[in-house]
Amino acid sequence: MRGQLGELFYQTGDCVLALDAERRVRRLNPAGERLLGYDEERLLGQPIATLFPNPDELKQALRLLAETDGTNAESCIATVRTRAGRLLRARCRIFSLDGEEAGHAVLIKEEPPADIDARGAALIRQLNQLAETWISLVGESDLDLVGQSLADLAKELLAADFTGLALVRPDHNGGFETVRFNFNASRPFFPERLPRPVGVLGLALESRALVRIDDIRTHRGQMGLPSKQTKIGPFLAVPLLGKGAVMGELLAANRPGGPAFTVLDEAIAVQLGTIATAAVETARLKAEADELTRRRKEMVAAVAHDLRTPITTVVGYSELAGEAGLSDEARERVMVRLREQRSQVGRLLDDLTTASSLETGRLSVEPADVALDALLGELCDSVRVRHPDRDLKLRGKRHLDVRADRVRLRQMLTNLVDNAVKYSAPETPVTIATSAGEGEVQIAVSDQGAGIQPEELDQVFELFYRTRTATRRASGMGLGLAIVRGLAEAMGGSVGADSKVGEGTTITVSLPAA
């Protein structure tokens, strides 16, 4: 077999392995990935013995490898083990390669049991492919890889010209919008944009049930399909329902020769949909866990940084305070600095303790009537001591009382003002504005900083989350706004963010009026 490996690799529907001179895997074709459950990268460099659990059959295969010359293709029946541990009987044909492809190629073709007809063997093969795909996707966090793998498998199992996996979310009009789309087709069906889930593409989403149409060209719902695409006849769609919510849909259309989809195709599509739902949910959870781990690591590094600075300062000023001959005036300045650093460490520890309480659900608050004017006066005095160069403005309605935990409320507002100071230029003001209405009191803290990107506004109140702008401008733990939201909700209130890039950010806390 000379110079034919490339053609064999991609034109055959059977598994093909290429082995080097040491009988280790150096290539695996796409059909082999499907049959064995391995991606090529995972199997590269592995000895052929990885796939042959029976020692006697392995010896026979190795003997054929040793005896095969460049002209003959020898074969044997052997048990092959897939990545999932499934054992299958297969006919293994062994070819000798020379030239740049020196080594051997092994073609593995599954042998159906003697007492099962071709239809039964095909069904078993489909079930095995479903299982292998699910196993290969467990723990995978890449949604594009998950979506493409399922679209590819659906095309093979349903024998369709086109298959796709669409992930959606509710829109503002009571319908859905597509957020991710993977497909397998002979040419791009949706080359310019994500398909809109309307018309026939929205039927499964709206009904939350399987949709099978023998010929879509006569169906009233064919709107939503690109006008320039090849006309579609048979159509099949299965909704992905995760915890009662619509997550997306699996789509299939057209078949070679034009036959409609069958009841058996429906059953396969439903199973694919079940696997897709679980795989997507698992991928999302894995991605969230990976992101949370990353944020925690960053938070630990930020804590170490934020503690190191005041501790180093405290050590330095403590040594200075003990020096003989230091004037009373100089000693007082040292003590002021020590008290400032002590307060900074105290605020940091308060935030860490509060964040821990929020995560464990052990946060406690003691609401009472709080005179807002007095509390804001104390807050402004404290901020001006810590940031004497900043212009702090207090505006809005006076003489308001709120129902809140006074200590926690001051902690919330301190976090908001410190954030505004940290992420805006020294020459710009920070404003605290108060207002009231419908049994609530609003406290808004505004800066004139860089602002927050629109796509990040929904995440700024999550623990350990730091915006891209914040990450570039200053160190931090990503606790402040998460603590503000947790405390506000614990006191029966809420918090919201409004921001314009390049103009600034306003965080508004709403609490019950006293």
N, C-alpha and C positions, 0 to 999 in steps of 0.2 A: 504494500500500500504506500504509494509514493506521492507526496504533495497533495494528498486528499484530506488532510485533517480538518482544515478550515471548512470545506464543503460538508464533510461528515458532521462536524460539530453543530452546525446551525440548520441543516436541512432535515436531519432525522428527528423523529419524535421520541427516540429512545435515549437512554442515558449513555453518555460517552465520557470516559475518563482518559486523560493522557498521563502516562507515567514516565518518569525520568529513568536513567540507567540504574538507579538504586531502588526502583520500584516504589517511588513516592509520587503522590498526586501532584501534578503541576498544572493541570487544567481540568475544568468540569463544565460541561455545556448546560444551557438553561433547562433542557429536558431532564438532565441529571439532577439539577438543583431541586426540581419539582418531585422527582421520584424519591430521592434520598433524604430530602428535607434539609440539606446543607446549602448554604451559599458558598460560592466558589472559594472565597477568601478563607472561610473557616476550615475547609478541607485541604487547602494547599499545604504541601510539605508532609502530610500524613502518610504513613505507610499503607499499602494496599490491605494489610492485615486488619486495619480499622474496620473495614466493611465486610470481612469474612469471619464470622464467629466460629465456624466449624473447622477445626485444625486439619482434618483429612481433606476437606474440600479446598482449603487454602493451599495445601501441598499440591493438589492437582492443578490448581490455577497457576501456581508458581512454576510447576513443571511445564505447563503449556507455554508460559512466558519464556522459559529458557529454550524451548524447542522451536518456537515459532520463528520462521525466517521471513524474509521480505516478500514472499509470494503467497504463502498459505495463511488462511484465517482459521484457527482452531477454536473449538467451543466446548463448553461443559455446563452442566446444571449445578448450581450452587445456591446456598442460602446467603442472602445479603441482608445486613442489618442497617436500618435507616437511623437517622439522628435521633428519632423518637424512640428507638429500641424495637421497632416493629421488624419482624423477620419475614422476608418474602423470598419465594422461590423464583429464580431467574436463570435465563440462559445467558451465559457470558461468552462472547466471541472476542478473541484476542488477536490483534493485528500488530505486526512489526512495522516500525517507522524508521526511516533513515534520513540523511541530510540534516537540515536544520531542526527537524522534528524528531531526531533520534530518540529511540525509546520504544514504548508500546502504547497502543490505544486499546481500551477495554470497552466493548459495547455491552451494556446490560439491559436485557429485555425481560420484563416480568412475565412469568409463566403462570397462566390461570390454572386453578385446580382442575383435574380431569373431569369431575362430576358437575362442573358449572358451565353453562352455555356462555356464548359471547356477550349477551346482554347482561347476565349476572356478573361476569368478570368486569365488564365496563362499569357497572354500578359499584362494585367493590373498589375498583380503582378510583372512582370519584369520591367515595367515602374516605379512602385513605388520603387522597389529596386534601380534602377538607381538614382532616386531623393534622396532617403534616403542616399545613399552612397555619393553623391555629397555634401549634407548638412553636413554629418559627417566629410568630409575632408576640408571644408571651414576653412581657418585659421590654418590648420595643417602644421607645418614646417618640420616634420620628413619624409624625402623622402622614407625611407624604409617602414614606416607604410603606406604611400600613395601607393607605388608600390605593397605591399603585399595585401592591401585591394582591389585594382583594379584587381589584378591577381585572388584573391579568388572569387570576384564577377563574373568575366568573366567565370571562370570555371562553376559556378552554372548556369548562364544565357545561356551559349552556350552548356552546357551539354558535355563538352570536358574532355578527360582524362588528358590533359596537357594545361595549360595556363601560359603565362609569360608576364612581362612588362620589356622591355629593354630600358635604357636610353643610348644615344650614343653622341659622338662628332666627328667632322671631324678629320681624321688622316693626316699624311704628304704625303700620296700617293693618295689623292683625294677620298678616301673611308671613312669608319667610324670605330671607335673603341668603344666597349661597356664599359661604366663607372659604370653602376649599373644594376643589374638584380634581379628581384623577380619572383618567379614562384610557381605554385601549381601543384603538380604531386604526383602520388602514391609512387614514389621514385625519388631521385635526378637525373635529366637528365644531369646536368653539375656539377658534384661533385668537380672537381679539379680546374676549372678556369671559368672565364666569357666567355660565348659563343662569337665567332667571328661572326660579321654580314656579312658573305659571303655566296655565293650560295643562297639557298632558303631563308636563314635568312636575306639576304640583298636585296631581290627583292622589298619589300615595301619601303625600304629606298631609293633605287636608283630611282624607278619609282615615288615616292611620291604619290602612289595610292594603294588602297586596292588590295590584292592578295588572290585569292581563288583557291585552287588546289584540285581536287577530290581525287587523289591518287599520292602522292609525289614520290612513289617508281618508277614510270615511267617518272618522270620529270628530265630534264637535270640539274636542279639547286639544287639537293639534297645534294651536297657537303656543308660542313659547319656543318653538324650534327655529333655528336659523334658517332664513328663507333660501340661502344659497346652497344648503347641504343636500346630499343625496336623499331622496324621498324615503321615508321609513315606512315599512309595512308592519310586521309583528313587533309588539312592544311589551315589556315586562318591567314592573317596578315594585320594590319592596321597601317599606319605611323602616328606618332604624329608630327604635324606641328605647331610650335609656332612662330607666327609673320613671317611666310614664311620660317623659318629655320627648318630643320629636327632635332627633339629632341630625337626620339626613335620610338618604335613600340610596338603594342600589338599583341601577338601571341596566337594561339589556334591550337591544333592538336589532332587527334584521337577522336573517340566517341565510347561509348559502342555499340557493334554490328557492328561497321564499317560504318554507313551511312555518306554520304558527308554532308558538311555544305550547308545550303540553303540560298536563297535570304533574308529571314527573319533574319537568323543568321548574314548575312552581315550588315543589317540595325542596329541590336543590337550592333555589333562590332564597327560600325562607331560611334554610340552614346557613347559607352564606350571609344573610342579613343578621342572623343571631351572632355568628362569629364576628362580623364587622362591628356590630354594636359593642360587643365585649372588648374587641381589640382597640377600638377608638377610645372607649372609656378608660381602658388600661393604659393606653398611650398618653392620654391626657393626665391621668393621675401620676404616671411615672414622670412626665415632664414637670408637673407641679412639684413633685417630691424633689426632683433634681434641682429645680430652681430654688426651692426652700433651703436645700442643703447649701447651695451656693451662697444664698443670702446669709445664712447662719455663719458660714465661714468668714464672709466679709464683716459681719457684725462682731465676731470675736476679735478680728484684727482691729476693727474700729474701737472696740472697748479698750483693747490693750493700748492703742494710741492715745485715746482720750484720758485714760488714767495715768499714762506715763508722764504727760505734760504737767498736770497739777502736782503730782507726787514729786517730780524732779524740782519743781518750783518750791514746794513746801520744804524739801530737804535743804535747798540752797538758802532760803530765807531763814530757816531755823538756825542754821549755822551762823548766818549773819547777825541774827538777833542776839546770839550768845557772845558776840565779840565785845571785849572791853573797850571802853572809850567811845562807844556809839552814842551819839547825842539822843536826847529824849525825842526830838522831832523826827530824826531818822528812824529811831526804834518804832515810833508810832506808825510811820509809813510802812515799815516791814510788817507790823501786826495787821494793818489794813489788807495788805497783799495776802497774808496767811489766811485771814478770814474769807477773802474772796475765793481763794483756792479751795478752802474747806467747803464753802457753799457750792462750788462747781462740782466737787466730788459728791457732795450730798445729793445734788440734783441728778447726777448720773446714776447713782445707786437707787434713787427713788424711781427713775425710769425703768431700770432693769427689774426692780422688784414688781413694779406695776405690770410690765410686759409679761413677766412670769405668771402673775396672778390672772391676767387676761387669757393666757394660753391654757391654764389649768382650770379655768372657770371658778377661781376662788376669790375673785375681786369683790370687795365689799365697800359700799358707800353708805353714808349717813346723811341723807338729805335734810335740809332745814332751810328756813327763810334766810336769804343772804342779801344784804344791802350792796348792790353792785357798785355804787359810787365809791364806797369805802374800800372795797376790794381792789378796784381798778386804780385808786390812788396809791395803795400800797404797792401794787404791781409796777406802776410807772416809776415810783421812787426807786424800787429795786433795779429796774432796767437802766435807769439813768446813772446809777452808781456803777453798774457793770459795763455800760456802753455810754460814757459821757459825751462822746462825739456824735451820737445819733440823734436825729430829730424825731421825737416820739409825739404824735398828735393824738388827742383824745376828743372824739366828736360824737354827736348824736344826742339821743334823749337822755335826760338826767332822772335821778330819783327812781330808778327801777329796782325792783326786788325779784330775785329768782329763787326757785326751789332747787337747791343743789347742795352737794357736799362742799363746804367752803375750801377745805384743804385741797381736794381733788380739782375743784374749779380753778384755783390759783395755779396748780400744776399744769392743767390744760393750757391756760392762757400764757403761762411762762414758756411752754414749749412752742406755742404759735409765734410769740414775739421773737423768741430766740431764733426760730427758723427764718422769720422775715429779715432779721438783722443779718444772719449768716449768708443768705442767698440774695442780697441786694447790695448795691454800691453804698459806701459810707456817706456820700453826699445826698442820698435820697431819703425821704421820710418813711417812717412806719406808722400806720394809722390804725387806731382801735375805734370802731364805730359801733354804737348801740342803737337798737330800735326795738319796738314792741308791736304785737298784733295778734289777735285771736288766741289769747291765753298763752302766748309764747314771748320770750325775750331772745333777740338775736344779738350776738356779739361777733363782729367781723373784723379780722386782722388782715390788713392789706400791705403789700410792699410794691415797689417799682423795680423788681428784679427781672431776671431773664424769662420768667414764665415757665409753664409746663406744657409739653406737647399734648394735643387733644387725646391721642391714643393712650397716654399715660395717666390721665385724670382718674380713671376708674381704679387704678392700682395704688395711688399714692397713700391710701389709708391702710394698706396691707403691712403686716409686720415684716420688717427687714427690707422693705422695698425702698430703693432710692432712685430718683429719676436720673436720666442721663446727664441733665444739666447739673443736678446736685452732686453727682459723682465727680464731675470735672472741677467743680468750684471749691468743694471743701470736704473734709472727712466727716463721717457720721455713721450712725448705726441703723438708721431706717426705723426708729422706734417712735419718734415724736408724734407723727400724725396718726399712727395706729393707736397710740395711747389716747390721743384726743378723741378718736371715734369710739374706742371702747368705754372711756369714762362718760362721754356724752350719752351713749346708749344706756349705760348702767344707771344714769340719773333721769331716764325717761326722755332724753332729747335726741338730737341728730346733728350731723355735721355735713357740710358740702363744700366743694371747691369750684372756683371759677378762675380761669386764667387765660391770658392772651400772651402768646410768645412775643418777647421783646418789650412787653408793657408791664407785666407784673402778675401777681397772684393774690386772690382773696380767699381766705378760709373762714367760713361762717358757722358758728356754733349756735344751735337753737335749743333752748332749755325751757321747761315749764315756768310760767310766771308764778310768783308767790301769791 
